[in-house]
Amino acid sequence: MPERLVAHAVRLLDEAGAEVVTVREVARRAGVSPGAPFRHFPHPHRFALLRGALFGADRAPALEEGHRAFTRSLIELIVAGQQRVELRQADTELIRIAAQALVFGLSQMFVDDYLDASRADTLINQVVDLFGLGVLAPGSDRRDAN
């Protein structure tokens, strides 16, 4: 499986450049779940390299433009969800940051072996569902205040 993931990542890199190589897209092309690569490439140094390249102060120009394009696309998805009244009418930038923090933090927890990577698919789906629903009970006074 790792060889297949690497082959698809290299093919995608050659086709469209580094900006479009994502774990989700490589997994899709390889015909596996988005969480599967974490089970085959759990090395924390690789995640640290990726984290530094994407979120560090010295982001390469190609990554900077890719990051801006990704952020614009994410904001567009959030706005579209708000227009369909599927998402809360809140600051889109705050929603984007919260979503990215959730994904980043969850990924780091798998890389650090804090969470069992063999349960990645289940946990990812459960956490994303909970994030989407919110943690406050439907009848909570606190929920109604927002």
N, C-alpha and C positions, 0 to 999 in steps of 0.2 A: 504493500500500500504506500509506504513512503516514497518509493521510486515513482509510482504513478502520480502522486501529488507533485513531486518535483518536476516531472516531465510536463505536466499540464501548466505549472507555474512558468517554466521556461518558455513553453509555446506561447502562452499569453503575453509574456514579456516581449518576445520577438514580434508578436502581432501588433501590440498596441502600446508598449512602453511600460515603465515601472509604475506610472501613476494609476494604472488600472489593475495591477496585480493585487488582489485582495484575497484573504483566506476564504471568504464566502464564495467568490467567483471560481477560485481554483477548486474548492470542494465541489461546487456545482458541476464543473466540467469533468471532474473525476468521478462523478456519480455517487458522492458520499455526503453525509450530513455536514453542516457548517462546523460542528463541534469535533468532528473526526480528526482533523489535522492536529488538534491539541493533544490527542492521544499518541500521535506519531512523532511530533516535534515539540516535546515539552521543555526543551532546554531554555533556562531562564536568560542565558546570555543572548540568544537570538531575539527574544522578546525585548530585552533591554536595548539592543541595537535598533530594533524597529521603533521602540518608544522614543529613543533619543532622536532618531532620524525624522520622525513625524512631529513630535511635540517639543523638541529641543529648540533653543534659541537660534541655532545655526542651521536651520532647515535649508537644504539645497534648493535652488530656484525651481527646478522641475517638480520637486516635492511640494514646494510652496504653492505653486499654481494648482497642482493636483489637490492639495488640501483646501485651497479656496474654492475650487470647483465642487469638491465633495461637500463642503460646508454650505455652499449655495444650494446644492441639490437637496440636502437634508432640510434646510429652512423651507424650500419650496414644498417638500412633502408635508412638513408641519403645517404650513399655511393652508395647503389643500385639505388636510385633515380638519383644521379649524373651520374652514369654509363649509365642509360637509357636516359640521357639528359633531365630529367623531373625537375631536381633541378639545381639551379645555382652552378657553380663550385667555391665554397667559402669554407672557413675553416669549416670543419664538426662540430668542437666543438662550433664555433660561431653560426652555424645554430641550433644546439641542445639547446644551452643556450637561443637563441631567442625564439624557440618554447616552451620550458619549461616556460620561463618568461611570454609568452603570456597566456598559460594555467593557470599558477599560479595567475597571475594578474587578469584575468577574473574571476577565482574562488573566489578570495578574494573580488572582486567587488560584486558578488552575495551574499556572506556571510555577507558583511557589509551593505546589502540592498541599495547599491549605484545603482545597477541594479535590475530591477524587475525579480525575479526568475520565474515568470509565463511565461516570454518571453525567458527563458534560451535556449531552443532548437533552436529557430530562431536566437537569438543573437550569440550563439556559432557557428552555421553554417555560418552566415554572416561574423563574425570576422575571422574565419579560412579561408574562401574563400578569404577575402581581404588580409590576411597575405600571402596566397599562391600566389596571383596575384601581390602583392606589391601595395604600395600606389601611386607610381609615374605613371603618364600618359604614355601610350605606346610610344608616340613620344617625351617625355621629354628629353631635353639635358642632364639633370642629370642622367636619366636612362641609356642613351647611354655611359656615362662616366664610369659606373661600368661594 
